[in-house]
Each structure stands twice: as C-alpha cells, then as structure tokens.
C-alpha cells in the first residue's frame, strides 16, 4: 500500500497541471452530482484510499467476529428478561424490540466504524450504525468521480483496482432475507421508510431505482403518512406495503411516537415485514460499548470473543459519580482533552 501511495504521489508531482485540472473537474462533478444537497457537498481527496487483498481479508475477519458477538447480544436480550434490565430502553421501545420479525436475521445491515492503524493493524471501534445506515450514495458517486482523476487513470494502467458495490448487493441480500419471512408474498411491494424532511432522499431514489430494476415495485414513504387499516399497512399513495426497508432511526421514531401510530400498529401486529426490525437498536445504541465489557455479557461469549471485546471495544461508562471510579477521572479528562485536540487539528486540516 505504501508503494501504491508513492506511485500516486509521483504521478501527481510529474504531471501537476494535468492533475490540478482533473481535481477541478472532480470538484465540479461532485458539486453537480446526487451528493450535493442541503447546501453542501461531500469532500474527497485526490489520492484515493486503496487497500490490498490481505487488509480486506482482515476487515472481513473483523466483520465476521463482530457480527457473531452482536448476534449473540441481540438473541440474549430477546431470550433473557434479566439481561434486558441491563439496557436503558423505555417500556414502549422494549415492546417494539421484542416483536418477532418473522425472518432469519436479527441484524440485516450495519456499518462498523473503526480507527485502523496501518502500521501494526491494531484497531478500535468508534461507532456502530444499524438504523438508517447510510453513505452508500457518497461511496458510489465518489467512485464515479475518481474516473476524472488523471493520476488514478495512470495508476490503473499498472494495478488492478476494484471498488465495492453497495446498492445491488443490498437489494439481493434484502430479498434473500425476505424469502425467509414467514408471511412472504410472491412479488412483494417495497417501501423505503423515513422522516423525509431530513433524510438522504437522493440515496433513497438510487435504492428505489435498484429495487425496481430487480423487479420490485418500490415507493419512498413518509412514515407519518402511512395508514394501517384492516390488517394492512398502506403507503401515502394508497398502495399495500409488503416489506419495509427501514431508514427511520429508532430515536426519531420514539421522539415522534404519537405521529407514527399506524406504522407502530402494523409492526406490533406483525402485519408487515420490517427490515431491519427494532431489535437492531440493541446494537445501535451507545450503551452497547458499556454492556459488552460487563460480565453479564462476557459470560456468554467465547474466549476469542471476550478477548476481541477487551482489545477493540473502548472502555465505556456513564459520566456520573456513581458509575465512574474516581481514580479514573484524570484519565477520562486526559482522553477528552486529546479528543478535542485531534478534532480541532483535523478540522483545521480539512478546512486548510
């Protein structure tokens, strides 16, 4: 990877004006693309991040181990009333989490964010996203924009470089999951559901296009305008919804609970397939990092999984006197100061 980085740098240095022109072309492309919305546009760098096969295989191993742990945590929560008491969920949310989803997966989609040290391959998790996992469109558009990059085009003459595909692969997985649903229909109508006032609508439109190309009628739905009647959930256009790709995050749903009662009723009565179901909130919630380090969770993990948690999940606790060991406060303050320093300098770098 270092050799490849040096190749990009040399190409830019040797052909600076051509690369300057291509960088401006990329900037113009992005500013008129699907990722230019809400008065802003995604940023990028002229040298793309490229990983070799060994690193990608290592990422896949990380993903498999992480998923296995998370699946165990979700199933323990669903099966063990005592374990549920360890989580800070309201009664209303717990009821939704415990509704059987009717298909074979408890965690259909997620994004695992890590800090990865390329020198020694050590890493730490920084965030887990399940509900509303996004950024597929940014990835897709940036991969198209890079074809304007003069240095990249020259490097491609020497190296075989590939990107990851995140739309059609999800449509395929989504339908495979639906095929395990105990009330499936032969040609399901898909609804992409969110609070549309503050969603990534262009990403939804791309997913709609991909679902329809695969043969599934699809509608982007404002969650507050869905109607539930006679055991069926209807989209704002009046069409029956068979399966939901849920992009509405759980916190938004709970905050607007009274405004989405038709949606909630359909879920509770198990009259619509919802991918992913509310049990994904067990992983999405920041409480996860805390509970992973506690014996109540470690006790049902394998030796390998316990070691994985201790090495790679940041030690996490509540910043209240009862939950924090006072001797650790200086360490917490030091870490907070360091985080602020990193954020300040990173922001200065991005702006400058």
C-alpha angles and dihedrals in degrees: 000000000000089000091052092048090052089051091056092046093050092048091052092046093049094046103028100152093048090051092046089055092047091049090055089048090053091049091052091046093053094045089058097039136095091270094062103095142130089027095299140086132212115262124229141176128241093233109060123220109253126185127193125232094264093057092045090052089050090052089051090053090050090050094050093050093045093048092049091053094046092048090054091050093051094047092047089053092049094047104035121061090190092057091051090064089067091068127078097227123139121242090253093052094045089054090055093046091053095052106111110244094210098226138085103263132070094187110035098167137009143154117225112201118201141171104233125196107211093196097063102005092240115147145180129202117241103175144359122210125190110143109066095359104186147160094097090119093050089052092048096049094044090053089054093045093054089067085075089058110108095201092049092052091053093047090051088062088066104031135046104235126181135182129215120255113223107170111051090034090057092047088053093048092044092055092044089055091047090053088066091053111118094224099039122154125211099248108022122200110228126217122194101207131198145118093281096200092078106019134112093260095173090057090050090051090054091050090047089054092050094047090049092047086056089054103262122125106232137189131188104226135200101225095216091057098054116112130211118204135155093356096309132104115222129202120230088265091057098253122137112252117219102175133016128212095205114215095155105105117232095240091058091048092051091045090053095034097138092050094056101046095127090054091046093049093052090051095046092049090047093234097134132044110239119195109219105022124208094268087081087074088075087070099033094057117093089230086078095080090054096048094046091065095050124096092239087069101030089056094071097041125092121250089258092050094048090052090049092054094048093049102041111023111080113241104257134188143153117279094231126107096246093056102037124075102232093221087064095055094092090053091050091050091049092051092047091051091048091049091051091049092051092047093048094050094042090052091049089050093050092048096043 
